[in-house]
Amino acid sequence: MRKTNILLSLLILMAGNVYALTPVGEVGEKSAPAEKKVSVTVDFGKVTNTCGNMLFGGCQNPSLPHSDKILPMLVDAGFNCIRCDIWLEKVLPQDITLDDYRQNKNDVQNPDNWNYADLELMARAKKSGMKVMLIIAYCPSWLSYNGKSNGVPRDLNVYADIVRKVYERYCRYVDWVEVYNEPGYFLTTENSPYTSRGKALADIYATCAEVVRKITPRMPMGGTSVVLWGDGGVGGETNTDFFADGRITHENFNFYSHHVYGDYGIPTEKETVSRVKKELGKFGFGDLPVYFTEWSTSINAVADSVTYTGSRSHLFVGNCLVNWMRDGLQGAMHWNYMQAFAEGGEPEPGIATDAHGMYVWNVKTQKPRLLPKANVFTMLSKSLGLGEGENTIAECTTDDTQGFLNAVALTNAAGDKCMIFVNGSQEPVQVVLSAEEEYNKIRQYTVTYTSADLKGKTVRLKKSGNILTLPPASVVGIRFM
């Protein structure tokens, strides 16, 4: 049985020419003079937080023609969840009226006559091994007050009937239900009797909750993914009116969905679970689990060669996940699982492409490859075992004043002690590592932009201390054995 009160003392030195884990006695005078010393202290016996294992997910499906190849590849790489839409506008016929539906003209109420192409992608994701967060999204144009899909339903009984028929068909593939998405962008009270988005959203949510819980009584449900513009953010007017509705309770509202983009006023990697919970506390919901159900540098679709697909994309992912693990995030879905770009020929027609995507499609060979940032997800989820269950966070402090190093210490669901280091410096960083006797070796994994060691190297620890070298601009994980 491994002891829980383990104290690690680490000394970090900026160095110029050592790139491997080396016993201290073998470095000697060949090492470059230390430019900077930073101390890090970790005590696995002091638990400061817990974080979920659903941090390694994505939002938005790849296109159907690519899904049979890319979904199994994503699962094999450690991605374990996906956030998908029921876009009701696309499911039902669009050339009808509300009266047509009420009167069942041309058997329009029969769900066997509806279009479920988008939901088949969700089913494929589930069958591939992912957990699924399903969004009940928007409103058929013919049913809304303003004649558009972002309008409020004119008849909530008809809306409930539609949701029930679709959900009954696909609920076996669902692990969470989220009601609506970004009301600041996709919900308007235009031409309706509602005086605020929050009040309209509460009616929509209560309607959906009643339907979902009759079919699946224990299904976790939540929302609201409000945005800064139009909603005022987490503590703004939309949530104020929404949570003021007495039908919204802890019994039917079980998690909070939040979107994280630098455009919303806080740099993505600087957003915190603590801030979101503090805002929710104003409404009496500060104890909810928080999911960052969309996140990237920016909502802009123009490619950012540094943080989307370029030379610092792995560092961006590493810093975000390390910060959010430390702060107790329950789950996260990166925006997105789509094709980032094509290579080997012109992009194929009908394939959804977005610069934030996770893979590249070779048009010539008809094969995908994951982008370098995906290696960070794999290392954390699979190599370190953090995707298997709830993880505990250990006390970890540093006196680094320049901010080039980010570190977190965790114990995974299997009881293994792990550490993650993000070296944002363009120089190697040496960590002088001492561990208690019961740990006589570690497994080291390393991700840079151009390479990834995801199987790891086993290194024996010396009682006198060891040097763990973090390559320049790298994400490094270690697992104590």
Secondary structure, 3 states (H helix, E strand, C coil): CCCCCCEEEEEEEECCCCCCCEEHHHCHHHCCCCCCEEEEEEEEEEEEEEECCEEEEEECCCCHHHHHHHHHHHHHCCCCEEEEEEEHHHHCCCCCCHHHHHCCHHHCCCHHHCCCHHHHHHHHHHHHCCEEEEEEECCCHHHECCCCCCCCECCHHHHHHHHHHHHHHHHHHCCEEEECCCHHHHCCCCCCCCCCHHHHHHHHHHHHHHHHHHHCCCCCEEEECCCHHHHCCCCCHHHHHHHCCCCCCCCCCCEEEEEEEHHHCCCHHHCCHHHHHHHHHCCCCCCCCEEEEEEECCCCCCCCCCCCCCCCHHHHHHHHHHHHHHCCCCEEEEECCCEEEEECCCCCCCCCECCCCCEEEECCCCEEEECCCHHHHHHHHHHCCCCCCCEEEEEEEECCCCCCEEEEEEECCCCCEEEEEEECCCCCEEEEEECCCCCCEEEEEEECCCCEEEEEEEEECCCCCEEEEECCCEEEEEEEC
